[in-house]
Amino acid sequence: MIIGVPKEIKNNESRVGMTPAGVFELVKNHHKVYVQSTAGEGSGFFDEDYLEAGATILQSIAEVYERSDMIVKVKEPIEEEYGLVRQGQVIFTYFHFASSVTLTRAMLKSGAICIAYETVEDTDGTLPLLTPMSEVAGRMAIQQGAKYLEKPKKGRGVLLGGVPGVAPGRVLVLGAGVVGTQAAKMAAGLGAHVTILDINMKRLRYINDVMPSHVVTEYSNEFNIRKHIQTHDLIIGGVLLKGAKAPNLITRDMLKIMRPGTVIVDVAVDQGGCVETTRPTTHEDPIYIIDDVIHYSVANMPGAVPYTSTVALTNVTLPYVLELANKGWYKACEEDLALHKGLNIIEGEIAYKEIAETFKWETVVA
Ligand SMILES: NC(=O)c1ccc[n+]([C@@H]2O[C@H](COP(=O)([O-])OP(=O)(O)OC[C@H]3O[C@@H](n4cnc5c(N)ncnc54)[C@H](O)[C@@H]3O)[C@@H](O)[C@H]2O)c1
């Protein structure tokens, strides 16, 4: 199969859909890979690296789309790319169709087969191509939180690890899923005292089993949240209700009972946030302050660490890319139920029920 890797042209996107290691594997399996010149630069991979791995470098994005049977990228195609997508071409990337009717219509019109990273789903209900980004965001949340706790950044002036003779900082983690677990692990590693809350007892049992004793689990309810926000320096929001807006666990009035300089990193901002006062921010302007409480709520946290994010993402996408390339999309999706769940659009037809429901359309195939 001929596989194309275009450069991402969405604003502020430095990740790339395939690393030289991925090219090497595909070429070893007798496929041809076209990579657009400088596609990997933002993540620290240069044209020479791709050439050495066996890729052919093309100068323009149009050539990459025109010559490839399958396009592997990171973000959904943006308007400039709509006209480049061809009938029968496989596009394997994050799409998030439900958030854009324009994109959905454009991909339906193109006649392409759109397989969305975010809906590839294992039999246990986990989303293997979303997990690595949550891992990145969870770990990064502590790094960012620690920074904004510093006085020059308007924080409480607390060092998370403390020092001999001074108690460590206190981190409250809301949600013990992927983000929450990784955040708790990082905070614990720094020596902070960690309290982690969830409504899922299985998750709390797991955390209790695997974390050191300075990570304390508690059931998530308003009483406990009100109690802990008064004594914790850094609060991480890592709550998710699948397919719904995140619940407002910290309401506007609660900010008043927090100590000045407390930092909230609401990772769940992409689902509306679990703090009432959360609104999306950017890496250029990541924080704002309400009632002396610092809010950090960047909607694409992994974008700040493109090297780590690209490698983490492509580690998990490559096995699927290989399946698609070796078997063709139809057989690969027929034989792999996880990949089958990724089918969102097939040559002009919606193949994922929830997208049709979002737009109140009737056509669903597959
Ligand atoms: N901002 C970013 O850049 C970025 C990056 C990656 C993920 N995210 C977002 O982070 C959020 C968390 O993702 P995840 O992968 O950890 O999800 P997850 O499903 O692994 O974990 C969510 C957890 O929240 C828990 N939860 C639900 N209701 C709760 C409540 N009332 N109190 C406490 N816990 C509750 C669930 O039981 C679950 O354990 C999602 O909204 C995701 O989209 C954001």
The ligand as an ORCA input file, in Angstrom:
! r2SCAN-3c Opt
* xyz 0 1
  N      -6.620     19.254     28.312
  C      -6.009     18.314     27.621
  O      -5.068     18.579     26.888
  C      -6.435     16.888     27.762
  C      -5.616     15.851     27.312
  C      -6.029     14.538     27.506
  C      -7.258     14.267     28.145
  N      -8.036     15.315     28.555
  C      -9.328     15.123     29.252
  O      -9.124     14.724     30.594
  C     -10.323     14.130     31.084
  C     -10.011     12.840     31.826
  O      -9.545     11.871     30.894
  P      -9.150     10.388     31.346
  O      -8.531      9.742     30.155
  O      -8.409     10.400     32.617
  O     -10.591      9.746     31.581
  P     -10.905      8.392     32.398
  O     -12.207      7.896     31.882
  O      -9.724      7.485     32.365
  O     -11.067      8.894     33.907
  C     -12.111      9.706     34.337
  C     -12.408      9.367     35.781
  O     -13.346     10.329     36.288
  C     -14.105      9.642     37.240
  N     -15.279     10.400     37.647
  C     -16.484     10.520     37.049
  N     -17.293     11.294     37.795
  C     -16.591     11.674     38.890
  C     -16.870     12.460     40.042
  N     -18.072     13.025     40.209
  N     -15.896     12.640     40.956
  C     -14.678     12.090     40.794
  N     -14.359     11.308     39.744
  C     -15.303     11.104     38.804
  C     -14.420      8.312     36.565
  O     -14.901      7.338     37.476
  C     -13.045      7.981     35.974
  O     -12.278      7.185     36.851
  C     -11.200     13.931     29.840
  O     -12.145     14.964     29.773
  C     -10.227     14.038     28.703
  O     -10.837     14.420     27.488
  C      -7.650     16.612     28.369
*
